[in-house]
Amino acid sequence: MAREWLLRGVDPEELKPTPKDEGPQTPRSRWENFWYHHKLKFWLILFAVVVLVVVIVQFATRDDPDYRVMLITEKPYLDKELDELAAYLEKYGKDLDGDGKVEVEIENCCFTADQNRNSSIQQIQAHVATGDRMFFIWDPKGYDYFKENFIDQYEGDSYLTALTVQDAGLIEDGTVWSWSEDDRRSEALCERWPDLYFGVRYAGKSEESKQLHKDSFALLEALVADEKPKK
């Protein structure tokens, strides 16, 4: 009450604090003001730029394999076992991209009772639909699944390409090669692998698909005939 009595009759505008005269802004004060209001945006933009640079560098320096192979099995295999099988196939392949080495990448899709089964089936369906995998390897149960769902459902002349080489391991009218009786299996892979079936699917209409089929088919025929490329 005393304060109100003392201030009666005084214009309210006169009671407002007088703005502090900060004088002309310096480069430092302008930077501090900018940093105060925009530092969060700055860090977000910087983070996005770093991520983009990393992605671009990885894409530019990525070493794509010469061959991509899909392995369909009942149980999963360890990376070192896949590398062992890939190294064996590489002996029969060619340096398609000219980087001085033959590289085979094996993608293992396994049929187990857990959640991996669904993801494996989706992987297979995706690769079959896009046609980016021509070379297939199966264990017996993996082949049964693939035959029932893809080979037997194909309406063309033949889903798999018949091999031209002659070998006792050829089955299914010569479109699939089994290495169960092949002596190289025990020598090269130490009996760690079960009976495996090998096959190459039909080529698509695009030039890319035809070339992928040609390279995959040549690799399989060289494997069956045990013909390693000359150095």
Legacy VTK file of the C-alpha trace (Angstrom):
# vtk DataFile Version 3.0
C-alpha trace
ASCII
DATASET POLYDATA
POINTS 231 float
0.000 0.000 0.000
2.831 2.409 0.860
4.489 1.760 -2.528
1.250 2.359 -4.382
0.663 5.582 -2.417
4.138 6.868 -3.263
3.838 6.023 -6.979
0.336 7.380 -7.507
0.170 9.868 -10.342
3.394 8.553 -11.916
3.176 7.544 -15.587
3.660 3.710 -15.843
5.960 4.251 -18.844
8.357 6.078 -16.587
8.629 3.023 -14.347
9.894 0.721 -17.139
13.632 -0.014 -16.925
15.789 1.876 -19.361
17.295 -0.457 -21.961
20.996 -0.934 -21.491
23.003 0.651 -24.248
25.279 -2.145 -25.396
26.937 -0.016 -28.005
27.850 -1.234 -31.518
28.195 -5.027 -31.894
31.650 -6.465 -32.409
32.394 -9.564 -34.523
32.774 -11.512 -31.289
29.423 -10.368 -29.898
27.688 -11.160 -33.183
29.232 -14.651 -33.152
28.189 -15.220 -29.525
24.656 -14.150 -30.351
24.555 -16.432 -33.398
26.005 -19.375 -31.453
23.507 -18.903 -28.624
20.512 -19.101 -30.964
21.739 -21.618 -33.579
24.227 -23.988 -31.959
21.759 -26.907 -31.948
21.074 -26.478 -35.657
24.818 -26.265 -36.285
25.542 -29.595 -34.577
22.647 -31.327 -36.346
23.833 -30.097 -39.750
27.426 -31.075 -38.960
26.327 -34.570 -37.933
24.321 -34.990 -41.143
27.288 -33.864 -43.251
29.645 -36.312 -41.510
27.222 -39.214 -42.040
26.816 -38.276 -45.712
30.587 -38.109 -46.240
31.079 -41.529 -44.605
28.377 -43.092 -46.800
29.859 -41.556 -49.962
33.380 -42.732 -49.095
32.204 -46.254 -48.301
30.259 -46.424 -51.549
33.166 -45.086 -53.605
35.719 -47.454 -52.057
33.465 -50.532 -51.894
35.047 -53.626 -53.395
32.235 -55.598 -55.011
32.788 -59.357 -55.384
33.133 -60.979 -58.787
30.470 -63.578 -57.952
27.515 -63.531 -55.575
26.261 -66.939 -54.519
23.168 -67.842 -52.495
23.541 -70.798 -50.129
20.235 -72.257 -48.889
20.642 -74.692 -46.003
18.777 -76.217 -43.099
21.190 -74.829 -40.519
23.353 -71.691 -40.494
27.086 -71.782 -41.068
29.797 -69.702 -39.455
31.492 -66.926 -41.393
34.775 -68.848 -41.416
32.991 -71.838 -42.974
31.412 -69.628 -45.625
34.818 -68.086 -46.308
36.259 -71.578 -46.691
33.645 -72.535 -49.268
34.027 -69.189 -51.044
37.806 -69.640 -51.239
37.275 -73.033 -52.844
34.965 -71.581 -55.508
37.380 -68.725 -56.159
39.912 -71.220 -57.526
37.587 -71.769 -60.488
36.544 -68.176 -61.073
37.936 -65.239 -63.011
38.800 -61.694 -62.025
35.730 -60.118 -63.596
36.194 -56.583 -62.273
39.931 -56.404 -62.954
41.024 -55.603 -59.402
43.662 -58.322 -59.410
41.812 -60.944 -57.367
38.884 -63.337 -57.624
36.225 -62.795 -54.978
33.151 -64.896 -54.199
30.544 -63.660 -51.719
28.253 -66.313 -50.219
24.943 -65.325 -48.619
23.639 -68.069 -46.339
19.865 -68.412 -45.885
19.013 -71.100 -43.355
15.782 -72.870 -42.408
15.553 -73.089 -38.658
12.569 -73.117 -36.294
13.203 -69.594 -35.010
12.534 -66.169 -36.466
15.417 -66.471 -38.933
13.279 -68.734 -41.087
10.921 -65.949 -42.096
13.715 -63.510 -42.849
15.547 -66.169 -44.875
12.442 -66.893 -46.937
12.014 -63.165 -47.579
15.640 -62.913 -48.682
15.255 -65.772 -51.123
12.016 -64.377 -52.526
13.618 -60.954 -52.956
16.642 -62.306 -54.832
14.495 -64.545 -57.009
12.229 -61.612 -57.864
15.074 -59.242 -58.737
17.218 -61.893 -60.421
20.415 -60.564 -58.843
21.509 -64.059 -57.812
22.085 -66.694 -60.480
24.380 -69.159 -58.733
22.640 -71.264 -56.069
23.948 -73.875 -53.642
21.601 -76.020 -51.542
21.803 -78.724 -48.946
19.180 -81.501 -49.485
16.393 -79.834 -47.484
17.198 -76.421 -48.905
16.911 -77.834 -52.394
13.579 -79.504 -51.615
12.180 -76.143 -50.485
13.556 -74.302 -53.495
12.328 -76.938 -55.931
8.817 -76.959 -54.514
8.426 -73.175 -54.346
10.360 -71.959 -57.375
11.578 -74.641 -59.777
8.267 -76.535 -59.936
6.297 -73.281 -60.133
8.252 -71.921 -63.109
6.222 -71.859 -66.311
9.149 -71.596 -68.724
11.118 -74.393 -70.360
13.426 -74.904 -67.386
14.187 -72.918 -64.277
17.771 -74.173 -64.031
20.307 -74.253 -66.850
21.492 -77.695 -68.009
25.252 -78.133 -67.826
27.218 -79.095 -70.920
29.993 -80.955 -69.076
29.619 -84.620 -68.229
30.031 -85.818 -64.653
28.651 -88.613 -62.494
27.344 -86.073 -60.011
24.843 -84.520 -62.424
21.209 -85.020 -61.421
17.799 -83.573 -62.303
18.344 -83.959 -66.070
21.788 -82.395 -65.819
20.661 -79.063 -64.313
22.004 -79.780 -60.803
25.401 -81.059 -59.723
25.850 -82.991 -56.469
29.334 -83.246 -55.018
28.516 -86.029 -52.542
30.772 -88.488 -54.371
33.397 -85.975 -55.457
36.872 -86.664 -54.034
37.736 -82.962 -53.979
35.193 -82.318 -51.220
37.025 -84.306 -48.534
40.362 -82.962 -49.675
39.388 -79.314 -49.856
36.765 -78.883 -47.138
37.697 -81.556 -44.618
34.233 -83.149 -44.597
32.731 -80.207 -42.765
30.096 -79.696 -45.417
27.192 -82.060 -46.111
26.117 -83.103 -49.555
25.588 -79.914 -51.545
23.759 -79.267 -54.788
24.866 -76.594 -57.257
22.811 -74.935 -59.980
22.414 -71.768 -62.062
18.977 -70.312 -62.786
17.729 -69.065 -66.152
18.813 -65.697 -67.534
16.511 -62.705 -67.670
15.918 -60.526 -70.702
18.189 -57.629 -69.746
21.831 -57.507 -70.848
22.907 -57.274 -67.212
20.987 -60.443 -66.356
22.411 -62.280 -69.367
25.969 -61.352 -68.395
25.384 -62.350 -64.773
24.042 -65.695 -65.965
26.988 -66.213 -68.315
29.560 -65.558 -65.576
27.756 -67.736 -63.012
27.292 -70.599 -65.468
30.969 -70.499 -66.478
31.978 -70.713 -62.816
29.761 -73.746 -62.205
30.950 -75.573 -65.315
34.589 -74.944 -64.368
33.868 -76.300 -60.877
32.198 -79.458 -62.176
34.914 -80.080 -64.760
37.674 -79.198 -62.276
39.128 -76.741 -64.746
40.928 -73.921 -62.999
41.673 -70.839 -65.103
45.201 -70.411 -66.343
47.268 -67.758 -64.624
LINES 1 232
231 0 1 2 3 4 5 6 7 8 9 10 11 12 13 14 15 16 17 18 19 20 21 22 23 24 25 26 27 28 29 30 31 32 33 34 35 36 37 38 39 40 41 42 43 44 45 46 47 48 49 50 51 52 53 54 55 56 57 58 59 60 61 62 63 64 65 66 67 68 69 70 71 72 73 74 75 76 77 78 79 80 81 82 83 84 85 86 87 88 89 90 91 92 93 94 95 96 97 98 99 100 101 102 103 104 105 106 107 108 109 110 111 112 113 114 115 116 117 118 119 120 121 122 123 124 125 126 127 128 129 130 131 132 133 134 135 136 137 138 139 140 141 142 143 144 145 146 147 148 149 150 151 152 153 154 155 156 157 158 159 160 161 162 163 164 165 166 167 168 169 170 171 172 173 174 175 176 177 178 179 180 181 182 183 184 185 186 187 188 189 190 191 192 193 194 195 196 197 198 199 200 201 202 203 204 205 206 207 208 209 210 211 212 213 214 215 216 217 218 219 220 221 222 223 224 225 226 227 228 229 230
